[in-house]
Amino acid sequence: MSIKEKKKRLRRIVAVLKKIYGEAVPQEGRDSVETLARAVLARESTEHAVDMAYHKLHSVLVDLNEARVATVPDLARALGQLHAAEAKAAVLKPVLEKIYLEKAYLTAAYVGEKPPAQAEAYLREIPTMPRETARLFLVDCFAFPLVPPDLHMRRTWERIGLVPPGLDEDALCAQLDAICPRREAYEVYHTLRRHSDALCTPTPKCRRCPVRNLCETGQAPPVAAPKKKSVKPAARPKKAKAAAKPKTKKSKPKKARPKKTRPAAKPKRPAKRKPAARKKPAPARKKK
């Protein structure tokens, strides 16, 4: 597949994935030292794991300046259960010391003033700085036209068929820079990175993948062969049925409702008669 065809396929894949994961837009005003520290922690780890480790780091240490003066074992314990925490602590400590000695305070904004190639070479001067970490920092903080060759991206690029498997780091970076449009490096990287964390995992979920038809190794559903139309034998003519008599609805006789009868009135009790008043005896007449 030529470079032109790979670019065309990459644009189609990113256009489909953007409808699912949303558009990746560079964030302005990000703290340069925080972005650099997160780039160190992001190697072979998901974005969720990096968020958890960075939150744990700030709950144990006051700031990144305290992380600079801490020992590597203490710094590794502050990262919690992050994958390869001790190895990443051994990278983060000299990186913080390098940028502190450059300006006498913690800032990495001056790195963005250099051209992309010089900025990458400057960061690679740190003995423990991996190339993918340097590129990830330059892409996230300054939106430089560089694609980080991290482990997750290598897996996705190889499965899709845009890069051959087994390339060393320098050859892989050359392939990615040739395929990816320079102005779309940030969008391409973060869109495919989200896809690699969600579906294109070490155990891929190909049945749910929206770009499996554009993937060389994806388990795309087989195209079903068109079914042959079976010719049915001509049906025999049916005998004409006798005209059916029109059905008349039989009216059901209405049931006579029983008349409501009032209950018989209770007989009134006879009124009590008052006893007759006794007559007073007439007074006796006096004799003359």
Order of alpha helices (4+ residues) and beta strands (2+ residues): alpha-alpha-alpha-alpha-alpha-alpha-alpha-alpha-alpha-alpha-alpha
